[in-house]
Amino acid sequence: YKAMSIARKADGSLSERHNQKYAYNRVALCNILLIFGLFVISCFYGLCANINTGKFVITLVVFGLFLILHWYRAKQSAFYYVREVLVVAERELSRGV
């Protein structure tokens, strides 16, 4: 927590930008999970109940690919954020903040 506060106060720090990208990717991942769940429920009880099995499987595969892609992006964004915070905090501590 201290490293994050040091990184936020530092000049030229990209930690806030990386934090925003990470938050965006988390929200995108949650939205895809929500849409995926609603689609599956709709296929059993709602408007999509009349689609054939082929279209259902193709849609599940596409949602699965989007899910994997956004999960990977969120993981990478978290990595870049943590790395930026630690690098900036170490730099500021070596300067003598």
DRENTORKOL-3810 file (N, C-alpha, C; in nm, 4 decimals):
REM DRENTORKOL-3810
@n.u->0.0820; n.v->-0.1191; n.w->0.0000; ca.u->0.0000; ca.v->0.0000; ca.w->0.0000; c.u->0.0861; c.v->0.1250; c.w->0.0000
@n.u->0.1958; n.v->0.1212; n.w->0.0724; ca.u->0.2865; ca.v->0.2357; ca.w->0.0771; c.u->0.3498; c.v->0.2584; c.w->-0.0592
@n.u->0.3837; n.v->0.1501; n.w->-0.1286; ca.u->0.4430; ca.v->0.1639; ca.w->-0.2614; c.u->0.3452; c.v->0.2314; c.w->-0.3580
@n.u->0.2172; n.v->0.1993; n.w->-0.3460; ca.u->0.1175; ca.v->0.2624; ca.w->-0.4335; c.u->0.1062; c.v->0.4109; c.w->-0.4045
@n.u->0.1088; n.v->0.4500; n.w->-0.2790; ca.u->0.0980; ca.v->0.5921; ca.w->-0.2467; c.u->0.2224; c.v->0.6677; c.w->-0.2912
@n.u->0.3382; n.v->0.6059; n.w->-0.2815; ca.u->0.4611; ca.v->0.6697; ca.w->-0.3295; c.u->0.4564; c.v->0.6841; c.w->-0.4807
@n.u->0.4093; n.v->0.5802; n.w->-0.5498; ca.u->0.4038; ca.v->0.5842; ca.w->-0.6964; c.u->0.3033; c.v->0.6873; c.w->-0.7453
@n.u->0.1949; n.v->0.7072; n.w->-0.6745; ca.u->0.0956; ca.v->0.8073; ca.w->-0.7159; c.u->0.1499; c.v->0.9492; c.w->-0.7057
@n.u->0.2326; n.v->0.9737; n.w->-0.6038; ca.u->0.2854; ca.v->1.1081; ca.w->-0.5815; c.u->0.4054; c.v->1.1400; c.w->-0.6699
@n.u->0.4678; n.v->1.0384; n.w->-0.7291; ca.u->0.5914; ca.v->1.0581; ca.w->-0.8045; c.u->0.5638; c.v->1.1279; c.w->-0.9372
@n.u->0.6605; n.v->1.2110; n.w->-0.9765; ca.u->0.6514; ca.v->1.2784; ca.w->-1.1060; c.u->0.6871; c.v->1.1798; c.w->-1.2171
@n.u->0.6126; n.v->1.1844; n.w->-1.3248; ca.u->0.6402; ca.v->1.0993; ca.w->-1.4397; c.u->0.5999; c.v->0.9545; c.w->-1.4217
@n.u->0.5180; n.v->0.9266; n.w->-1.3259; ca.u->0.4747; ca.v->0.7899; ca.w->-1.3004; c.u->0.3575; c.v->0.7537; c.w->-1.3905
@n.u->0.3619; n.v->0.6349; n.w->-1.4447; ca.u->0.2527; ca.v->0.5850; ca.w->-1.5281; c.u->0.1607; c.v->0.4908; c.w->-1.4508
@n.u->0.1757; n.v->0.4880; n.w->-1.3204; ca.u->0.0996; ca.v->0.3914; ca.w->-1.2412; c.u->-0.0506; c.v->0.4175; c.w->-1.2484
@n.u->-0.0933; n.v->0.5425; n.w->-1.2509; ca.u->-0.2366; ca.v->0.5714; ca.w->-1.2607; c.u->-0.2932; c.v->0.5255; c.w->-1.3947
@n.u->-0.2171; n.v->0.5473; n.w->-1.5006; ca.u->-0.2628; ca.v->0.5026; ca.w->-1.6334; c.u->-0.2747; c.v->0.3506; c.w->-1.6383
@n.u->-0.1760; n.v->0.2812; n.w->-1.5824; ca.u->-0.1826; ca.v->0.1349; ca.w->-1.5799; c.u->-0.2971; c.v->0.0871; c.w->-1.4913
@n.u->-0.3241; n.v->0.1578; n.w->-1.3831; ca.u->-0.4362; ca.v->0.1228; ca.w->-1.2966; c.u->-0.5685; c.v->0.1398; c.w->-1.3703
@n.u->-0.5806; n.v->0.2456; n.w->-1.4493; ca.u->-0.7029; ca.v->0.2676; ca.w->-1.5269; c.u->-0.7215; c.v->0.1597; c.w->-1.6329
@n.u->-0.6131; n.v->0.1209; n.w->-1.6983; ca.u->-0.6226; ca.v->0.0141; ca.w->-1.7990; c.u->-0.6624; c.v->-0.1186; c.w->-1.7339
@n.u->-0.6070; n.v->-0.1439; n.w->-1.6165; ca.u->-0.6411; ca.v->-0.2666; ca.w->-1.5449; c.u->-0.7886; c.v->-0.2658; c.w->-1.5044
@n.u->-0.8366; n.v->-0.1518; n.w->-1.4565; ca.u->-0.9779; ca.v->-0.1415; ca.w->-1.4180; c.u->-1.0681; c.v->-0.1610; c.w->-1.5399
@n.u->-1.0315; n.v->-0.1015; n.w->-1.6523; ca.u->-1.1102; ca.v->-0.1185; ca.w->-1.7745; c.u->-1.1155; c.v->-0.2650; c.w->-1.8155
@n.u->-1.0029; n.v->-0.3335; n.w->-1.8126; ca.u->-1.0004; ca.v->-0.4738; ca.w->-1.8535; c.u->-1.0763; c.v->-0.5635; c.w->-1.7567
@n.u->-1.0753; n.v->-0.5299; n.w->-1.6268; ca.u->-1.1562; ca.v->-0.6068; ca.w->-1.5310; c.u->-1.3041; c.v->-0.5901; c.w->-1.5603
@n.u->-1.3462; n.v->-0.4672; n.w->-1.5906; ca.u->-1.4868; ca.v->-0.4418; ca.w->-1.6212; c.u->-1.5269; c.v->-0.5134; c.w->-1.7499
@n.u->-1.4405; n.v->-0.5102; n.w->-1.8507; ca.u->-1.4701; ca.v->-0.5798; ca.w->-1.9759; c.u->-1.4837; c.v->-0.7299; c.w->-1.9523
@n.u->-1.3970; n.v->-0.7856; n.w->-1.8697; ca.u->-1.4046; ca.v->-0.9281; ca.w->-1.8384; c.u->-1.5340; c.v->-0.9613; c.w->-1.7653
@n.u->-1.5720; n.v->-0.8793; n.w->-1.6687; ca.u->-1.6975; ca.v->-0.9027; ca.w->-1.5961; c.u->-1.8185; c.v->-0.8908; c.w->-1.6877
@n.u->-1.8157; n.v->-0.7950; n.w->-1.7796; ca.u->-1.9262; ca.v->-0.7809; ca.w->-1.8739; c.u->-1.9383; c.v->-0.9016; c.w->-1.9656
@n.u->-1.8265; n.v->-0.9530; n.w->-2.0127; ca.u->-1.8311; ca.v->-1.0715; ca.w->-2.0988; c.u->-1.8841; c.v->-1.1913; c.w->-2.0205
@n.u->-1.8421; n.v->-1.2057; n.w->-1.8961; ca.u->-1.8961; ca.v->-1.3148; ca.w->-1.8131; c.u->-2.0465; c.v->-1.3003; c.w->-1.7931
@n.u->-2.0918; n.v->-1.1778; n.w->-1.7702; ca.u->-2.2350; ca.v->-1.1522; ca.w->-1.7522; c.u->-2.3129; c.v->-1.1832; c.w->-1.8803
@n.u->-2.2636; n.v->-1.1368; n.w->-1.9929; ca.u->-2.3309; ca.v->-1.1631; ca.w->-2.1210; c.u->-2.3317; c.v->-1.3127; c.w->-2.1510
@n.u->-2.2204; n.v->-1.3790; n.w->-2.1231; ca.u->-2.2124; ca.v->-1.5239; ca.w->-2.1436; c.u->-2.3161; c.v->-1.5968; c.w->-2.0593
@n.u->-2.3261; n.v->-1.5591; n.w->-1.9332; ca.u->-2.4254; ca.v->-1.6218; ca.w->-1.8454; c.u->-2.5675; c.v->-1.5954; c.w->-1.8907
@n.u->-2.5953; n.v->-1.4712; n.w->-1.9308; ca.u->-2.7297; ca.v->-1.4391; ca.w->-1.9785; c.u->-2.7640; c.v->-1.5134; c.w->-2.1063
@n.u->-2.6658; n.v->-1.5310; n.w->-2.1933; ca.u->-2.6892; ca.v->-1.6054; ca.w->-2.3164; c.u->-2.7225; c.v->-1.7512; c.w->-2.2874
@n.u->-2.6462; n.v->-1.8120; n.w->-2.1973; ca.u->-2.6712; ca.v->-1.9530; ca.w->-2.1643; c.u->-2.8093; c.v->-1.9688; c.w->-2.1011
@n.u->-2.8451; n.v->-1.8785; n.w->-2.0105; ca.u->-2.9781; ca.v->-1.8853; ca.w->-1.9490; c.u->-3.0863; c.v->-1.8639; c.w->-2.0545
@n.u->-3.0629; n.v->-1.7705; n.w->-2.1469; ca.u->-3.1611; ca.v->-1.7435; ca.w->-2.2519; c.u->-3.1766; c.v->-1.8616; c.w->-2.3457
@n.u->-3.0699; n.v->-1.9376; n.w->-2.3656; ca.u->-3.0797; ca.v->-2.0538; ca.w->-2.4545; c.u->-3.1650; c.v->-2.1639; c.w->-2.3940
@n.u->-3.1747; n.v->-2.1686; n.w->-2.2635; ca.u->-3.2567; ca.v->-2.2714; ca.w->-2.2014; c.u->-3.3979; c.v->-2.2242; c.w->-2.1697
@n.u->-3.4142; n.v->-2.0940; n.w->-2.1398; ca.u->-3.5448; ca.v->-2.0471; ca.w->-2.0944; c.u->-3.5985; c.v->-1.9258; c.w->-2.1691
@n.u->-3.5222; n.v->-1.8676; n.w->-2.2601; ca.u->-3.5635; ca.v->-1.7404; ca.w->-2.3168; c.u->-3.5731; c.v->-1.7397; c.w->-2.4682
@n.u->-3.5378; n.v->-1.6257; n.w->-2.5244; ca.u->-3.5529; ca.v->-1.6028; ca.w->-2.6673; c.u->-3.4644; c.v->-1.6923; c.w->-2.7533
@n.u->-3.3514; n.v->-1.7329; n.w->-2.7024; ca.u->-3.2583; ca.v->-1.8147; ca.w->-2.7809; c.u->-3.2875; c.v->-1.9641; c.w->-2.7692
@n.u->-3.3990; n.v->-1.9997; n.w->-2.7105; ca.u->-3.4294; ca.v->-2.1415; ca.w->-2.6895; c.u->-3.4546; c.v->-2.2158; c.w->-2.8207
@n.u->-3.4853; n.v->-2.1415; n.w->-2.9249; ca.u->-3.5180; ca.v->-2.2066; ca.w->-3.0525; c.u->-3.4000; c.v->-2.2183; c.w->-3.1473
@n.u->-3.2808; n.v->-2.1740; n.w->-3.1099; ca.u->-3.1672; ca.v->-2.1866; ca.w->-3.2016; c.u->-3.1180; c.v->-2.3297; c.w->-3.2014
@n.u->-3.0582; n.v->-2.3682; n.w->-3.3138; ca.u->-3.0127; ca.v->-2.5067; ca.w->-3.3241; c.u->-2.8802; c.v->-2.5256; c.w->-3.2511
@n.u->-2.8394; n.v->-2.6491; n.w->-3.2377; ca.u->-2.7219; ca.v->-2.6834; ca.w->-3.1582; c.u->-2.5939; c.v->-2.6285; c.w->-3.2190
@n.u->-2.5839; n.v->-2.6256; n.w->-3.3511; ca.u->-2.4635; ca.v->-2.5748; ca.w->-3.4170; c.u->-2.4378; c.v->-2.4287; c.w->-3.3853
@n.u->-2.5421; n.v->-2.3484; n.w->-3.3962; ca.u->-2.5268; ca.v->-2.2057; ca.w->-3.3647; c.u->-2.4946; c.v->-2.1858; c.w->-3.2168
@n.u->-2.5537; n.v->-2.2673; n.w->-3.1320; ca.u->-2.5269; ca.v->-2.2578; ca.w->-2.9879; c.u->-2.3801; c.v->-2.2875; c.w->-2.9583
@n.u->-2.3269; n.v->-2.3925; n.w->-3.0187; ca.u->-2.1872; ca.v->-2.4309; ca.w->-2.9959; c.u->-2.0930; c.v->-2.3247; c.w->-3.0502
@n.u->-2.1218; n.v->-2.2737; n.w->-3.1706; ca.u->-2.0366; ca.v->-2.1685; ca.w->-3.2279; c.u->-2.0366; c.v->-2.0449; c.w->-3.1391
@n.u->-2.1521; n.v->-2.0070; n.w->-3.0888; ca.u->-2.1605; ca.v->-1.8904; ca.w->-3.0010; c.u->-2.0850; c.v->-1.9151; c.w->-2.8712
@n.u->-2.0940; n.v->-2.0351; n.w->-2.8165; ca.u->-2.0177; ca.v->-2.0669; ca.w->-2.6948; c.u->-1.8675; c.v->-2.0594; c.w->-2.7199
@n.u->-1.8237; n.v->-2.1069; n.w->-2.8356; ca.u->-1.6812; ca.v->-2.1014; ca.w->-2.8690; c.u->-1.6349; c.v->-1.9565; c.w->-2.8822
@n.u->-1.7152; n.v->-1.8725; n.w->-2.9488; ca.u->-1.6798; ca.v->-1.7315; ca.w->-2.9644; c.u->-1.6746; c.v->-1.6629; c.w->-2.8282
@n.u->-1.7739; n.v->-1.6853; n.w->-2.7437; ca.u->-1.7717; ca.v->-1.6279; ca.w->-2.6092; c.u->-1.6518; c.v->-1.6789; c.w->-2.5295
@n.u->-1.6199; n.v->-1.8062; n.w->-2.5450; ca.u->-1.5038; ca.v->-1.8618; ca.w->-2.4758; c.u->-1.3738; c.v->-1.7964; c.w->-2.5199
@n.u->-1.3615; n.v->-1.7709; n.w->-2.6506; ca.u->-1.2417; ca.v->-1.7030; ca.w->-2.7013; c.u->-1.2330; c.v->-1.5599; c.w->-2.6490
@n.u->-1.3452; n.v->-1.4884; n.w->-2.6496; ca.u->-1.3463; ca.v->-1.3525; ca.w->-2.5942; c.u->-1.3112; c.v->-1.3543; c.w->-2.4456
@n.u->-1.3621; n.v->-1.4527; n.w->-2.3753; ca.u->-1.3345; ca.v->-1.4641; ca.w->-2.2325; c.u->-1.1856; c.v->-1.4864; c.w->-2.2071
@n.u->-1.1256; n.v->-1.5769; n.w->-2.2818; ca.u->-0.9823; ca.v->-1.6037; ca.w->-2.2666; c.u->-0.9000; c.v->-1.4811; c.w->-2.3029
@n.u->-0.9373; n.v->-1.4134; n.w->-2.4112; ca.u->-0.8650; ca.v->-1.2940; ca.w->-2.4547; c.u->-0.8700; c.v->-1.1844; c.w->-2.3488
@n.u->-0.9873; n.v->-1.1566; n.w->-2.2952; ca.u->-0.9997; ca.v->-1.0509; ca.w->-2.1955; c.u->-0.9402; c.v->-1.0905; c.w->-2.0610
@n.u->-0.9439; n.v->-1.2174; n.w->-2.0262; ca.u->-0.8774; ca.v->-1.2621; ca.w->-1.9045; c.u->-0.7270; c.v->-1.2397; c.w->-1.9163
@n.u->-0.6701; n.v->-1.2736; n.w->-2.0323; ca.u->-0.5276; ca.v->-1.2542; ca.w->-2.0541; c.u->-0.4917; c.v->-1.1055; c.w->-2.0505
@n.u->-0.5746; n.v->-1.0212; n.w->-2.1124; ca.u->-0.5492; ca.v->-0.8775; ca.w->-2.1105; c.u->-0.5548; c.v->-0.8213; c.w->-1.9688
@n.u->-0.6505; n.v->-0.8662; n.w->-1.8900; ca.u->-0.6606; ca.v->-0.8194; ca.w->-1.7511; c.u->-0.5392; c.v->-0.8649; c.w->-1.6707
@n.u->-0.4946; n.v->-0.9870; n.w->-1.6931; ca.u->-0.3771; ca.v->-1.0380; ca.w->-1.6230; c.u->-0.2528; c.v->-0.9579; c.w->-1.6601
@n.u->-0.2353; n.v->-0.9281; n.w->-1.7889; ca.u->-0.1208; ca.v->-0.8496; ca.w->-1.8326; c.u->-0.1274; c.v->-0.7068; c.w->-1.7793
@n.u->-0.2454; n.v->-0.6475; n.w->-1.7768; ca.u->-0.2603; ca.v->-0.5125; ca.w->-1.7234; c.u->-0.2255; c.v->-0.5087; c.w->-1.5755
@n.u->-0.2658; n.v->-0.6092; n.w->-1.5011; ca.u->-0.2312; ca.v->-0.6161; ca.w->-1.3594; c.u->-0.0804; c.v->-0.6281; c.w->-1.3415
@n.u->-0.0173; n.v->-0.7077; n.w->-1.4264; ca.u->0.1275; ca.v->-0.7241; ca.w->-1.4188; c.u->0.1984; c.v->-0.5915; c.w->-1.4458
@n.u->0.1571; n.v->-0.5207; n.w->-1.5506; ca.u->0.2204; ca.v->-0.3929; ca.w->-1.5836; c.u->0.1977; c.v->-0.2895; c.w->-1.4742
@n.u->0.0798; n.v->-0.2900; n.w->-1.4142; ca.u->0.0513; ca.v->-0.1960; ca.w->-1.3056; c.u->0.1410; c.v->-0.2229; c.w->-1.1852
@n.u->0.1495; n.v->-0.3470; n.w->-1.1441; ca.u->0.2312; ca.v->-0.3818; ca.w->-1.0278; c.u->0.3782; c.v->-0.3518; c.w->-1.0552
@n.u->0.4226; n.v->-0.3845; n.w->-1.1746; ca.u->0.5624; ca.v->-0.3584; ca.w->-1.2086; c.u->0.5925; c.v->-0.2084; c.w->-1.2055
@n.u->0.5039; n.v->-0.1278; n.w->-1.2613; ca.u->0.5236; ca.v->0.0173; ca.w->-1.2609; c.u->0.5249; c.v->0.0725; c.w->-1.1191
@n.u->0.4332; n.v->0.0263; n.w->-1.0355; ca.u->0.4292; ca.v->0.0738; ca.w->-0.8968; c.u->0.5589; c.v->0.0391; c.w->-0.8245
@n.u->0.6057; n.v->-0.0831; n.w->-0.8396; ca.u->0.7272; ca.v->-0.1239; ca.w->-0.7689; c.u->0.8515; c.v->-0.0526; c.w->-0.8205
@n.u->0.8596; n.v->-0.0344; n.w->-0.9515; ca.u->0.9763; ca.v->0.0350; ca.w->-1.0083; c.u->0.9791; c.v->0.1800; c.w->-0.9637
@n.u->0.8653; n.v->0.2475; n.w->-0.9703; ca.u->0.8600; ca.v->0.3887; ca.w->-0.9307; c.u->0.8851; c.v->0.4031; c.w->-0.7812
@n.u->0.8269; n.v->0.3171; n.w->-0.7009; ca.u->0.8478; ca.v->0.3253; ca.w->-0.5563; c.u->0.9942; c.v->0.3012; c.w->-0.5212
@n.u->1.0564; n.v->0.2062; n.w->-0.5872; ca.u->1.1980; ca.v->0.1807; ca.w->-0.5609; c.u->1.2830; c.v->0.3007; c.w->-0.6037
@n.u->1.2501; n.v->0.3590; n.w->-0.7175; ca.u->1.3236; ca.v->0.4771; ca.w->-0.7644; c.u->1.3084; c.v->0.5938; c.w->-0.6668
@n.u->1.1868; n.v->0.6155; n.w->-0.6192; ca.u->1.1626; ca.v->0.7271; ca.w->-0.5277; c.u->1.2274; c.v->0.7019; c.w->-0.3911
@n.u->1.2261; n.v->0.5775; n.w->-0.3462; ca.u->1.2902; ca.v->0.5475; ca.w->-0.2181; c.u->1.4424; c.v->0.5610; c.w->-0.2265
@n.u->1.4983; n.v->0.5283; n.w->-0.3416; ca.u->1.6437; ca.v->0.5436; ca.w->-0.3556; c.u->1.6825; c.v->0.6908; c.w->-0.3632
@n.u->1.5909; n.v->0.7775; n.w->-0.4088; ca.u->1.6153; ca.v->0.9217; ca.w->-0.4075; c.u->1.6063; c.v->0.9802; c.w->-0.2672
@n.u->1.5314; n.v->0.9138; n.w->-0.1814; ca.u->1.5203; ca.v->0.9585; ca.w->-0.0442; c.u->1.3928; c.v->1.0361; c.w->-0.0181
@n.u->1.2795; n.v->0.9790; n.w->-0.0555; ca.u->1.1502; ca.v->1.0447; ca.w->-0.0332; c.u->1.1205; c.v->1.0509; c.w->0.1146
END
